Amino acid sequence: MIALGLFLSTIGLYSQSYKVIVNKGNQSTSITSKEVSSYFLKKKTKWGNGQKVSPVELKANSSVRVDFSKGVHKKSVGAVKSYWQQAIFSGKGTPPVEKKSDIEIIEYVKSHSGAIGYVSSGCDVSEVKVIKIIE
Amino acid sequence: MKKTKLLVFALMQMVIGNVVLAQQEWEPQTHITGYLVTEMEWVGLDNLKKDFGMGLGEAGFLASYKPLEKVEFKGTFVYKPGVLNIHEVIVEAYGMYKMDKAFNFGAGRFLTPLSPVNLYFYAPLNHSATTPLLVSHHAFFPQSLSGFQVNGVLGDVKSFEYNLTFGNYLNVHHRPSGVLNFHGLEESRIIFGDQFDLSGNVEDAIDFPLGGTFRLAYNHNNWLTMGYNMFLGNSILTTYENFNIKYVDSYRKSFGTDIHVSVSDFKFNAEYWFGEASSKEHSPELSEEYEGYYAELIYSKGKVTPFLKYDYINDIKLDAFRQDLTEKDNELSAFTMGMSYRPFFELMTKLEYKRYFHNQVDFDNVLLSFVFSF
């Protein structure tokens, strides 16, 4: 069972509680989990074509954000907030824009060409593009 | 000619279009954060008024606003016991124009950006309950400078970071602080001309010396950072004449170097500073020299962060050591072992044991602090 789980996780078929989405104009089809983390922590600020990345995420009390943080950053939401606290005080950066709901995230991603966000897996994502995450 | 005009027009449309598009996509951002520190402390030193105390150790508040993608306003206010004037509470208050990663320009009041040493100043960023002696007792550079700043980062994986700040500041000194009035705190004392006139009958203007800082650091793929720092400025030295305190114009220059290595879950930080202040025209010439360093090893994985630290400074001026001072009595070193525990973002607890080494007496210090962040 463990081996099967590992296998499914490796090939990206393991069911997640979230989907990572980008603007429909974004040419990327898949990115690594590490790259997603770098975009959300603003360690990488540009897409492959040079366009600026605009990450957007759900409020800290969202259960989807808890899963996203564990799955992508491998850290708790609190640890990521500590990271941003350090960045804000040191003047090195500010955290991504936060939205209250999946609908607001989708609206943001639709209207921002370089946006990347995540929504719950059951959300209607027909107006944006779901991007495949490779572990 | 017509073709050239058309080409220029098309290029201008492209540039303006991009700027407008970027602006349309931007949503103004506001960030508010802050913290409160309550601490308990015991010091095994006989000549303090009391050896155990507890109370508010620090209160900090930060607000930033980005109305445009490239413009940021930021204010940071920190209260610590022993703070005497509003100048010390306003740590940062500036506006910054971020042209791009390589060039930012700001005006206002800045936390002096010399290596990470000054960032220990903010309690939630510091795994220890105390700042390095370099920070709490330093006379190397002022805590904040008011004026102008340019900074930027060149490169990506291998990058150079620079920062140049120039402006005025208040006198660089330090005085006792903390719940037992035992630790150090930078003192930004307002000096009126060449006399500290307690009667309030002030004829001379407030003295704000000018100074400038420069930092250049090399970062290698986020695991190694090496920095070089300097501060140069006008300054003020204190002497006694006819039983009165007299402030004498002087200059101050300090140099520091730092190294930071992150390997796996371990982090090693070390800094070394030396500096001097000398009178320009006073006879006999007045001068002070300073030297300080620290090294620490931190293991950071999960919620618990244990650490070891060694501190040294040769410019202590705490009342506890004021009797029969000799040159050796200016030296203070400390070995610290401790840990911080942050079960969730809002709460951080710190427990540490320090052993101080001084020419007159060695003694112990235990601190327990609670940092609440929002």
Contacts between the chains, C-beta under 8 A, distances in Angstrom:
chain1	res1	chain2	res2	distance
A	45	B	101	7.8
A	52	B	22	7.8
A	54	B	25	7.0
A	76	B	344	7.9
A	77	B	345	7.6
A	78	B	342	7.2
A	78	B	344	4.6
A	78	B	345	3.8
A	78	B	346	7.9
A	79	B	345	7.9
A	81	B	345	4.3
A	82	B	124	7.5
A	82	B	342	6.7
A	82	B	345	5.9
A	85	B	33	6.1
A	85	B	124	5.8
A	85	B	125	7.3
A	85	B	345	7.6
A	85	B	373	6.5
A	86	B	124	7.9
A	86	B	125	5.3
A	88	B	31	5.8
A	88	B	33	6.0
A	88	B	62	6.4
A	88	B	64	6.7
A	89	B	33	7.7
A	89	B	62	6.3
A	89	B	76	7.2
A	89	B	119	6.9
A	89	B	122	4.9
A	89	B	124	7.7
A	89	B	125	5.8
A	90	B	116	7.8
A	90	B	119	5.4
A	90	B	125	7.4
A	91	B	74	7.0
A	91	B	96	7.9
A	94	B	29	6.2
A	94	B	31	5.8
A	94	B	64	6.8
A	94	B	66	6.8
A	94	B	72	7.9
A	95	B	31	7.4
A	97	B	27	6.2
A	97	B	29	6.7
A	111	B	25	7.1
A	112	B	25	5.0
A	113	B	21	7.9
A	113	B	25	7.2
A	114	B	25	7.9
